[in-house]
Amino acid sequence: MKVVVCYTGGVGSQVIRLLGEHPDHELVGVLVHDRAKEGRDVGELTNTAQIGVAATCDVDQILALRPDCALWHGAAWDRETVARFLRSGVNVYTGMAGFSVPLAEDEELRAACQAGGASLASGGNIPGLISDVLPLFLSGYTGNIRRIRATQRNHVAEYPSAHQLHEYLMMGVPREQAEHATAVDAIWLTAQSESAKLVAAGLGAAYGQTTISTREFALTPVEITLESSGLTVPAGTVAGVRWTFTTTTAEGYPFLDVVNEQTVALGLGAGWRQQIDEPNWTVEVDGHPSIRCQLELTAGTDQPVDSSPALNAARAVNFIPQLVAAAPGFVSVLDMPAPRGYLAG
């Protein structure tokens, strides 16, 4: 498959590295924001060996490559550019921000898919793995399900984007300001609502609504400077945030709780993540039989122990064959076989 990668941030850079070693996919182009990156070899931009592909800020140049698929990992959701890809027949997978708009209800994107015969999918680890994929997988091994509780405890001190940590997770923000950050709440709530709709549909239930049932903050007692992003988190500001999203059926019955905890420091208090080797994800299904599943990231030679960008990058690359083969339109994990990895050469 001919693949283009949109942007070279924390996830995009790892996608580029994976594609460079993939036996079946060819990286043919990379879209960037920064004019200073224009024309530079993307290997240089991602701290790998030169690979002979030059970065560009020009969407037309990317489309002229006639790729089979574009993997979107931008800092923001650019609906117009994504629509251009789709109308040109380029399938799009977005690992972020795509869940921040109701894709399945977006008529312009739906029309773009049909015009180009292309498919559009979203994924990630939350929304994605913990809030829909893993609960749906586990549901296949139990019956008479009464309630599902999915918990993510993500330690993001190594995350490379200071902007995303500050703007979307409120790290380093004074508590009073964070408590009134309704725009951030709205982004996460919309994202979790889309994920919850998949779970409801998969379980054969009529979706009701998703609400933020609790929101909690933990403050750092000392100033922290995060090495990977350069973000400074002053003493007394937010170093941990935890949302609980509760979803009901159309009849008002609560059936799904998703807990999203994000921290840049350990040991912030009772109930918050204490150790780096604690499991990242836990899913509990109250059914017959009841099931509890824990999943964690482990340290590798080239990644920290809590490397969600690496997980999301692998998910994006593994999604390519199913995405290209899918029928035109918005597709989800309910429409396609589960992505599979590949053996190292």
C-alpha positions in Angstrom: 0.0 0.0 0.0 1.2 3.6 -0.7 0.8 5.6 2.5 1.2 9.2 3.4 1.6 10.4 7.0 0.1 13.7 8.1 2.4 15.5 10.5 5.5 14.5 12.5 4.5 14.8 16.1 4.8 12.2 18.8 2.6 9.6 17.1 3.3 10.6 13.5 7.1 10.2 14.0 6.6 6.7 15.3 4.3 5.8 12.4 7.0 6.9 10.0 9.6 4.7 11.7 7.2 1.7 11.6 6.4 2.2 7.9 10.1 2.3 7.1 10.4 -1.3 8.3 7.0 -2.6 7.0 7.2 -5.4 4.4 3.9 -4.4 2.6 3.5 -0.7 2.9 5.5 2.1 1.2 5.8 5.6 2.7 5.5 7.9 -0.2 4.8 11.3 1.4 4.7 13.3 4.6 2.6 16.4 5.2 4.0 19.0 7.7 2.8 22.3 9.2 6.1 24.1 9.7 7.6 25.7 6.6 11.1 25.1 8.1 10.5 21.4 7.6 9.6 21.9 3.9 11.8 19.8 1.6 13.7 18.1 4.4 14.1 14.3 4.5 11.6 12.9 7.0 14.2 10.6 8.4 16.0 13.7 9.6 12.8 15.1 11.1 12.1 11.8 13.0 15.7 11.2 14.2 16.2 8.2 11.9 18.3 7.5 8.8 17.4 9.4 5.7 14.7 7.5 3.7 14.5 9.6 0.5 11.1 11.1 1.2 10.9 14.9 1.5 8.3 16.6 3.8 5.9 19.1 2.2 3.3 21.6 3.4 1.5 21.3 0.1 -1.6 19.1 0.1 -1.7 19.1 -3.7 1.7 17.5 -3.8 0.5 14.8 -1.4 -2.6 14.1 -3.5 -0.5 13.9 -6.6 1.3 10.9 -5.1 -2.0 9.0 -5.4 -1.7 7.2 -2.1 -4.0 4.4 -1.0 -4.2 5.8 2.5 -3.4 8.8 4.7 -2.7 8.5 8.4 -3.8 11.7 10.2 -1.9 12.6 13.3 -2.2 16.3 13.4 -2.4 18.6 16.5 -5.9 19.5 15.5 -8.8 18.2 13.4 -8.7 19.8 9.9 -12.1 18.7 8.5 -11.6 20.5 5.1 -8.3 18.9 4.4 -9.6 15.4 5.4 -12.5 15.9 3.1 -10.1 16.8 0.2 -8.3 13.5 0.8 -11.6 11.5 0.8 -12.9 13.2 -2.3 -9.7 12.3 -4.0 -10.1 8.6 -3.2 -7.6 8.5 -0.4 -8.8 6.5 2.6 -8.1 8.2 6.0 -7.4 6.9 9.4 -7.2 9.4 12.2 -5.6 8.5 15.5 -6.7 11.7 17.2 -9.2 14.4 17.0 -11.4 12.5 14.6 -13.5 11.4 17.6 -13.9 15.0 18.6 -16.5 15.5 15.9 -19.5 13.1 15.3 -18.0 11.6 12.1 -20.9 9.3 11.5 -23.3 12.3 11.4 -21.1 14.6 9.4 -22.8 14.9 6.0 -20.0 16.7 4.2 -17.5 13.9 5.2 -20.0 11.3 4.3 -20.5 12.8 0.9 -16.7 13.1 0.4 -16.3 9.4 1.1 -19.0 8.5 -1.4 -17.6 10.9 -4.1 -14.1 9.4 -3.8 -15.1 5.8 -2.9 -13.0 6.2 0.2 -13.4 5.1 3.9 -12.7 7.1 7.1 -11.9 5.5 10.5 -10.9 6.7 13.9 -8.9 4.9 16.6 -6.5 5.3 19.4 -6.2 4.1 23.0 -8.9 6.5 24.5 -11.2 6.8 22.7 -10.5 3.4 21.1 -8.8 0.5 22.9 -10.1 0.9 26.4 -13.4 2.6 25.8 -14.8 0.4 23.0 -12.4 -2.2 21.5 -11.5 -4.1 24.6 -15.0 -4.0 26.3 -16.5 -5.2 23.0 -13.9 -8.0 22.7 -14.5 -9.2 26.3 -18.3 -9.0 25.9 -18.0 -12.0 23.5 -17.0 -14.2 26.4 -19.9 -13.4 28.8 -23.6 -13.0 28.7 -26.4 -11.1 30.5 -24.2 -8.1 30.9 -25.3 -5.7 33.5 -22.5 -3.1 33.6 -19.0 -2.5 32.1 -16.3 -0.4 33.8 -13.2 0.5 31.9 -10.3 2.4 33.5 -7.3 4.0 31.9 -4.5 5.2 34.2 -2.1 6.9 31.8 1.2 8.4 33.0 2.0 10.9 30.3 5.2 12.5 31.7 7.1 11.3 28.6 4.5 12.6 26.1 6.3 14.9 23.6 3.7 17.6 23.1 3.6 20.4 25.7 0.6 22.0 23.8 -1.5 18.9 24.1 -0.6 18.3 27.7 -1.4 21.9 28.7 -4.5 22.5 26.4 -6.2 19.1 26.5 -5.1 17.6 29.8 -4.7 20.9 31.7 -1.3 20.0 33.1 0.3 23.0 34.8 -3.1 24.9 34.9 -4.2 26.4 38.3 -7.0 24.3 39.8 -9.6 27.1 39.7 -9.0 27.6 36.0 -9.1 23.8 35.3 -12.4 23.5 37.1 -13.9 26.0 34.7 -12.3 24.5 31.5 -15.7 23.6 29.9 -14.2 23.5 26.4 -11.8 20.7 27.4 -14.6 18.8 29.1 -16.7 19.2 25.9 -13.9 17.7 23.7 -13.5 14.7 25.9 -17.3 14.2 26.4 -17.9 14.3 22.7 -15.1 11.8 22.1 -16.3 9.4 24.8 -19.9 9.7 23.5 -18.8 8.5 20.1 -17.0 5.6 21.7 -20.0 4.7 23.9 -22.3 4.7 20.9 -20.1 1.9 19.4 -20.4 -0.1 22.6 -24.1 0.3 22.7 -24.5 -0.7 19.1 -22.2 -3.7 19.6 -24.3 -4.8 22.6 -27.6 -4.3 20.8 -28.7 -1.5 23.1 -30.3 1.8 22.2 -27.9 4.6 23.1 -29.2 7.2 25.6 -26.6 9.7 26.7 -23.1 10.1 28.1 -22.3 12.4 30.9 -19.3 13.4 33.1 -20.3 11.8 36.4 -17.2 12.9 38.2 -14.1 15.0 37.5 -11.1 15.1 39.9 -7.8 17.0 40.0 -4.5 16.2 41.7 -1.9 19.0 42.3 1.8 18.7 42.3 3.5 19.9 45.6 6.7 20.8 43.8 7.5 22.3 40.4 8.1 19.7 37.6 9.7 20.2 34.2 8.9 17.4 31.8 12.0 16.5 29.8 10.3 15.2 26.6 7.9 18.1 26.1 9.7 20.9 28.0 6.5 21.8 29.8 6.9 23.3 33.3 4.2 22.3 35.8 4.4 24.8 38.7 3.9 23.8 42.3 0.3 23.8 43.3 -1.0 23.3 39.7 -2.7 20.4 38.0 -0.5 17.3 37.6 -3.3 14.8 37.4 -6.9 14.8 36.0 -9.5 12.1 36.2 -12.8 12.0 34.4 -15.5 9.4 34.8 -17.9 9.2 31.9 -21.2 7.3 32.5 -23.4 6.1 29.6 -27.0 5.1 29.8 -29.4 3.3 27.4 -32.3 5.1 25.9 -34.4 3.9 28.8 -32.0 5.5 31.3 -30.2 2.4 32.5 -26.5 3.0 33.2 -24.4 0.3 31.5 -20.9 1.8 30.8 -18.4 3.7 33.0 -15.2 4.9 31.5 -12.5 6.3 33.8 -9.8 8.4 32.1 -6.9 9.3 34.5 -4.0 11.2 33.1 -0.9 12.2 35.3 2.5 13.7 34.8 3.7 12.7 38.3 3.4 9.6 40.4 2.2 9.4 44.1 -0.1 12.4 43.9 -2.3 11.1 46.6 -4.5 8.2 47.7 -6.3 6.6 44.7 -3.9 8.1 42.1 -1.3 6.1 40.2 1.6 5.4 42.6 4.0 3.3 40.5 5.1 3.3 36.9 4.6 -0.5 36.6 0.9 -0.4 37.5 -1.4 -1.6 34.7 -2.5 1.1 32.3 -5.9 -0.4 31.5 -8.5 -2.4 33.4 -11.9 -3.6 32.1 -14.5 -5.2 34.3 -17.6 -6.8 32.9 -20.4 -7.6 35.3 -22.2 -10.4 33.5 -22.4 -14.2 33.5 -19.6 -14.9 34.0 -18.1 -11.7 35.3 -14.7 -10.8 33.8 -11.8 -8.6 34.8 -9.0 -7.9 32.4 -5.8 -5.9 32.9 -3.5 -4.6 30.2 -0.2 -2.8 30.5 2.6 -1.4 28.5 6.1 -2.7 29.2 9.4 -1.0 28.7 11.3 -1.7 25.5 14.8 -0.8 24.3 13.6 2.3 22.5 10.6 3.4 24.5 9.5 4.4 28.0 7.3 2.0 29.9 4.2 4.2 29.4 4.5 4.8 25.6 0.9 5.4 24.4 2.2 7.2 21.2 3.9 3.9 20.2 0.7 2.0 20.8 -1.3 4.4 18.8 1.3 4.4 16.0 1.2 0.6 15.7 -2.6 0.6 15.7 -2.6 3.1 12.8 -0.2 1.1 10.7 -2.0 -2.2 11.4 -5.3 -0.6 10.4 -4.2 0.1 6.8 -5.3 -3.1 5.0 -8.8 -3.2 6.6 -9.3 0.5 6.0 -8.4 0.3 2.3 -10.6 -2.8 1.8 -13.6 -1.3 3.6 -16.7 0.0 1.9 -16.8 3.7 1.3 -18.0 5.8 4.3 -17.4 6.1 8.0 -16.2 2.7 9.3 -15.5 1.5 12.8 -14.4 -1.6 14.7 -18.0 -2.9 14.3 -17.5 -2.9 10.5 -14.1 -4.5 10.0 -12.0 -7.4 11.2 -9.7 -6.6 14.1 -6.3 -5.2 12.9 -3.4 -7.6 13.2 0.3 -7.0 13.7 3.1 -8.5 11.6 6.3 -10.4 12.4 9.6 -8.6 12.4 11.6 -9.5 9.3 
